[in-house]
Amino acid sequence: MRSTAKVTIVAMTALGVGLAGCSGDAGTPGAGASGKTSAGASAGAPGGSAGATSGAPGGTSGTGAAAPCLVGTWKATGLDGKLSGPVTGTFTGGGGTTLTVDSAGKAQVDFGAMKPVTFAFTVSGGDVKGSFGYGGKVNGTVKTPSAATGTWEPVGTVDFSTLTVTVDLTSPAAVRVADKASIADFAGTGTADTGGAVDAQPVLKKSSYDCSGGTTLKLGPPQGGPDTGTWIFTKA
């Protein structure tokens, strides 16, 4: 029993170190106790208190605007990225996530049909494999230029209060690190075990966007920002 527990702890530690490379704010909660963050605050800092209406494109105080090619409903084909720095590896998956954006920049991300993101990386000479997935919805308002490419940035408060996360390791030990945990609870208490493994601000955070193809949308790290992977959506 002691040996198994030790392997599990080592695996969980490796998971945190590895996936911190795909989190924009490694080790820093992306949501406060309320699960809401202020877009005006520095990334990862607990923010405002205004909520958003669940079940429809959300949003809070803040003047938004979306480029014409962003408006509509999008279905994710997946999230892809590479790990670098202290670890090397890849992560991919996340298809099924739905993003809805209107012309005023109000946006909702629905993770209800999301498929798991699988990851595999090497750290300290050992291989770590597993998966994670989100559940629930995120509501907020974004502001972009009118061009088909540019920077997508939340304004006002983004509501992550119904967002949950499940994290599973398959190697070197099989263990469920989090089981439909609220992102606020996971970010606040799971950081010590996973090193900020899961991006606490998925999709509705400052990103570069490209919808120049008309039916394809790419949301990736802003130029010069940390690699958090690129979400790819197609027009629903």
C-alpha positions as CSV (number, residue, x, y, z in Angstrom):
1,M,0.0,0.0,0.0
2,R,2.8,2.4,0.9
3,S,4.6,1.7,-2.4
4,T,1.4,2.3,-4.4
5,A,0.7,5.5,-2.6
6,K,4.3,6.7,-3.3
7,V,4.0,5.9,-7.0
8,T,0.7,7.8,-7.2
9,I,2.1,10.9,-5.5
10,V,5.1,10.9,-7.8
11,A,2.8,10.5,-10.8
12,M,0.6,13.4,-9.6
13,T,3.6,15.6,-9.1
14,A,4.9,14.8,-12.6
15,L,1.5,15.6,-14.0
16,G,1.5,19.0,-12.4
17,V,5.0,19.8,-13.7
18,G,4.2,18.6,-17.2
19,L,0.9,20.3,-17.8
20,A,2.0,23.5,-16.2
21,G,3.7,24.0,-19.6
22,C,0.3,24.1,-21.3
23,S,-1.3,26.4,-18.7
24,G,-1.0,30.1,-19.1
25,D,-0.8,30.7,-15.4
26,A,0.9,27.6,-13.9
27,G,0.2,27.3,-10.3
28,T,-2.1,30.2,-10.2
29,P,-5.8,29.8,-9.8
30,G,-7.8,31.1,-12.7
31,A,-10.9,31.6,-10.6
32,G,-11.7,32.8,-7.1
33,A,-14.1,31.2,-4.7
34,S,-17.0,32.4,-6.8
35,G,-15.6,30.9,-10.0
36,K,-15.7,34.3,-11.7
37,T,-12.7,36.3,-12.9
38,S,-12.3,39.9,-13.9
39,A,-11.0,40.2,-17.4
40,G,-9.4,43.5,-16.3
41,A,-7.3,41.8,-13.6
42,S,-4.1,40.0,-14.3
43,A,-4.6,36.5,-15.6
44,G,-5.3,34.0,-12.8
45,A,-6.4,36.6,-10.2
46,P,-9.8,36.3,-8.6
47,G,-12.1,39.0,-10.0
48,G,-15.5,40.6,-10.1
49,S,-18.8,39.3,-8.8
50,A,-21.3,39.9,-11.6
51,G,-22.8,36.7,-12.9
52,A,-24.0,35.6,-16.3
53,T,-27.2,33.9,-17.5
54,S,-26.8,30.2,-17.9
55,G,-28.1,28.6,-21.1
56,A,-27.7,31.5,-23.4
57,P,-24.7,33.5,-24.6
58,G,-23.6,35.1,-21.4
59,G,-21.7,38.2,-20.5
60,T,-21.4,40.8,-17.8
61,S,-20.7,44.5,-17.6
62,G,-18.2,45.6,-20.2
63,T,-18.5,46.8,-23.8
64,G,-17.7,44.0,-26.2
65,A,-17.6,43.5,-30.0
66,A,-16.9,40.6,-32.2
67,A,-15.5,40.5,-35.8
68,P,-18.3,39.5,-38.2
69,C,-16.6,36.2,-39.0
70,L,-16.7,35.2,-35.3
71,V,-20.4,35.5,-35.0
72,G,-22.3,32.3,-34.8
73,T,-22.1,28.8,-33.2
74,W,-18.9,26.8,-33.4
75,K,-18.2,23.2,-32.7
76,A,-14.7,22.3,-31.5
77,T,-12.8,19.6,-33.5
78,G,-10.2,19.7,-30.8
79,L,-7.4,21.2,-28.8
80,D,-3.8,20.6,-29.8
81,G,-0.5,21.7,-28.3
82,K,3.1,20.8,-27.5
83,L,4.8,20.8,-24.1
84,S,8.2,22.3,-23.8
85,G,10.6,23.5,-21.1
86,P,11.0,21.1,-18.2
87,V,9.0,18.4,-20.1
88,T,8.4,17.4,-23.7
89,G,5.2,16.0,-25.0
90,T,1.9,16.6,-26.7
91,F,-1.8,17.0,-25.8
92,T,-4.8,16.6,-28.1
93,G,-8.6,16.1,-27.9
94,G,-11.4,18.2,-26.6
95,G,-13.7,17.8,-29.6
96,G,-17.4,18.5,-29.1
97,T,-17.1,21.7,-27.1
98,T,-19.5,24.4,-28.4
99,L,-18.8,28.1,-28.6
100,T,-21.5,30.7,-29.3
101,V,-20.6,34.3,-30.1
102,D,-22.9,37.2,-31.0
103,S,-22.0,40.6,-32.6
104,A,-21.9,42.4,-29.2
105,G,-19.1,39.9,-28.1
106,K,-21.3,37.9,-25.7
107,A,-19.9,34.4,-25.7
108,Q,-20.7,31.1,-24.1
109,V,-18.6,27.9,-24.1
110,D,-20.5,24.7,-23.4
111,F,-18.3,21.8,-22.4
112,G,-21.2,19.4,-22.0
113,A,-20.3,17.2,-25.0
114,M,-16.5,17.7,-24.7
115,K,-14.4,14.6,-25.4
116,P,-11.3,14.1,-23.2
117,V,-8.0,15.8,-23.9
118,T,-5.2,13.1,-23.8
119,F,-1.6,14.0,-22.9
120,A,1.7,12.2,-23.0
121,F,5.0,13.6,-21.9
122,T,8.4,12.8,-20.5
123,V,9.7,14.4,-17.3
124,S,12.8,13.4,-15.3
125,G,13.3,10.4,-17.6
126,G,9.8,9.1,-16.9
127,D,6.7,8.9,-19.1
128,V,3.4,10.2,-17.9
129,K,0.1,9.7,-19.7
130,G,-3.5,10.6,-18.9
131,S,-6.5,12.7,-19.8
132,F,-8.6,15.6,-18.6
133,G,-11.9,17.1,-19.5
134,Y,-14.2,20.0,-18.6
135,G,-17.9,20.1,-17.9
136,G,-20.4,22.9,-17.5
137,K,-20.5,26.3,-19.2
138,V,-18.5,29.5,-19.2
139,N,-20.1,32.9,-20.0
140,G,-18.4,36.2,-20.8
141,T,-18.0,39.0,-23.2
142,V,-15.1,39.5,-25.6
143,K,-13.8,42.4,-27.6
144,T,-12.0,42.0,-30.9
145,P,-11.1,44.2,-33.9
146,S,-13.3,43.9,-37.0
147,A,-10.6,42.0,-38.9
148,A,-10.6,38.3,-39.5
149,T,-7.5,37.9,-37.5
150,G,-6.4,39.6,-34.3
151,T,-6.6,39.4,-30.5
152,W,-9.6,38.1,-28.7
153,E,-9.8,39.5,-25.1
154,P,-12.5,39.3,-22.4
155,V,-14.0,42.5,-21.0
156,G,-15.9,42.7,-17.8
157,T,-16.3,39.5,-15.8
158,V,-16.0,35.9,-17.1
159,D,-18.2,33.5,-15.2
160,F,-16.5,30.1,-14.6
161,S,-18.8,29.2,-11.7
162,T,-20.3,26.1,-13.3
163,L,-17.1,24.9,-14.9
164,T,-15.9,21.5,-13.6
165,V,-12.8,19.4,-14.4
166,T,-12.0,15.7,-14.3
167,V,-8.3,14.6,-14.5
168,D,-7.2,11.0,-14.9
169,L,-3.7,9.5,-15.0
170,T,-3.1,6.2,-16.8
171,S,0.7,6.0,-16.5
172,P,2.8,5.4,-14.5
173,A,-0.1,4.9,-12.1
174,A,-3.8,4.8,-12.7
175,V,-5.4,7.4,-10.5
176,R,-8.3,9.9,-10.8
177,V,-6.8,13.2,-9.6
178,A,-10.1,15.2,-9.8
179,D,-13.7,14.0,-10.4
180,K,-16.0,16.7,-11.7
181,A,-14.4,19.2,-9.3
182,S,-15.4,22.8,-9.6
183,I,-12.7,24.8,-11.3
184,A,-12.6,27.1,-8.3
185,D,-12.1,24.3,-5.9
186,F,-9.5,22.6,-8.1
187,A,-7.5,25.7,-8.8
188,G,-7.6,26.6,-5.1
189,T,-6.7,23.2,-3.5
190,G,-5.4,21.0,-6.4
191,T,-2.6,23.3,-7.3
192,A,-0.2,21.7,-4.8
193,D,-0.9,18.2,-6.2
194,T,-0.9,19.1,-9.9
195,G,1.1,22.3,-10.2
196,G,-1.6,24.1,-12.1
197,A,-2.1,21.2,-14.5
198,V,-5.4,22.3,-15.9
199,D,-6.0,25.6,-17.7
200,A,-8.3,27.4,-15.2
201,Q,-9.5,29.8,-18.0
202,P,-10.2,27.7,-21.1
203,V,-11.3,29.5,-24.3
204,L,-12.6,32.7,-22.8
205,K,-9.3,34.4,-22.1
206,K,-6.9,36.6,-24.0
207,S,-6.0,34.7,-27.2
208,S,-5.1,35.2,-30.8
209,Y,-7.9,34.3,-33.3
210,D,-8.2,33.5,-36.9
211,C,-11.5,33.1,-38.7
212,S,-10.3,34.1,-42.1
213,G,-11.4,30.8,-43.6
214,G,-15.0,31.6,-42.8
215,T,-15.9,28.1,-41.6
216,T,-12.9,27.5,-39.3
217,L,-11.9,29.3,-36.2
218,K,-8.6,29.0,-34.4
219,L,-8.0,30.3,-30.9
220,G,-4.4,30.1,-29.7
221,P,-1.9,31.7,-27.4
222,P,-1.3,35.4,-28.1
223,Q,2.0,36.3,-29.7
224,G,4.7,36.1,-27.1
225,G,2.4,34.4,-24.6
226,P,2.8,30.9,-23.1
227,D,1.7,27.9,-25.1
228,T,-1.7,26.9,-23.9
229,G,-2.6,24.9,-27.1
230,T,-4.8,25.9,-30.0
231,W,-8.5,25.3,-30.0
232,I,-9.9,24.6,-33.5
233,F,-13.6,25.1,-34.2
234,T,-15.8,24.7,-37.3
235,K,-19.0,26.5,-38.0
236,A,-22.0,24.6,-36.7
